[in-house]
Amino acid sequence: MKRLLVAALGLGLLAGCQSTQEANEFAVAQTALAGSKAMQREVSKECVNEMKVLGAEDIRMIAVLLDTTKSKALPLLCSRIVTAMANGDLTYQDYKAAQRGGLSPKVVRVMQGTN
């Protein structure tokens, strides 16, 4: 599950950032998402494309966690994560915790759309 969340939270925007710049890059990405629905749609699409490398079992588990079908799982997960980033519901600390393997109840609620 950690792998899934990190892939989704990364969203292609933070790739290659220096560790001292990550917090600033995350804040910039969050601000851009908050100010543009078009950016949210684009990043959601990128997220889905990046997550297509996941195996069938991982996608099945995401679908179970989100209480949806396998075909809707990745778009729904990415949409929820991008929206949560834009709204400030997912923080840089959440992102860093996910990188370290931490999946908090808060992040699960975001993924399930119950935050």
N, C-alpha and C positions, 0 to 999 in steps of 0.2 A: 504494500500500500504506500510506503514511503516513496518508492520510485514513481508512482502515479502522481502523487501530490507534488513532488519536486518538479516533475515534467510540466504539470499544469501551472504551478506557480511561477516557473521560470518564464514561460510564455515567450521565449525567444528574445525578450527585451533585456534580460540581465546577463546573457551569455557573454563571457569574456571580460566581465568587469573585474577590475582589481579589487581586492578585499577592502581596501580603504575607501573605495569609491562606491561600493555596493549600496550602502544606505542612501546615498544621494541619487544613484541611478534608479533605485526602487522608488524613491519619492518623485522623481521626474516622471517615471512610467505611470505611477499612481495619479499624478496631477494630469497627465495627458489623457488617461482613461476617464478621469472624472469630468473633463471638459469636452469630450467628444464621443458621441454615440457611434459615429462612424469608426473611430479608433477602437472602441469596444468590439464592434462587429469584426473588424479586421484582425484584432488580436485573438478573438475567439476562434476565428477560422485557422489562424496560425497554430493555435493551441491544439485544435483537433488534428491538423496535419501532423504535428510533432508527435502526438499520442498514438497515431496509427501504427507505430512500431510495436505497440503492446500486443502481447499474445491474447489468444481467444479467452483463456482463463482469467487473465487480468481484466479484460473488458467485461466478462460475465460478472466478476466480483464488483466492479464499479456499478454495473446495472443493478445488482442486488442491493448495494449500499444506497443507491439513489432511488430505488424502487421504480425502475423503469425498464424498458426493453434494451437489449444489447445495441440495437441500431440507433437508439436515442441517447445512449449513455455518455459518449464522448462529447457531443455537442452540448448536452445539458450540463455536464460537469464543467466544461470550459466556460460556458456562459455564466454559470453561478460564481465561478472563481473570479472571472474578469469583473463581473458586477460587484462582487465583494471587495475587490481591490479598489475599484472606482469609488465605492461608497466609504472606503476606509475601514471596512469590517475585517479585512485581512491586512495585517501590518507587516512591516519588515521583520519584526520579531517572530511572527508566525512563519514567514518565509525561511528565516534562518533555522528555526526549530525543525521545520520539515526537512531541510537539508541534512540535519543531524539525525533524522529518523524519528522525530517527535510528531505524533499525530494527536493533537489535543481535541477535547470535546468541542471546543469552539470551531475548529477547522472542520470537524465532521458535520457540525450543524450547518456550516456554510455549504459544504458539499451536498448536503441533503436538502438545502433550501429552507431550513427551519431556524435560521439565525435571527 
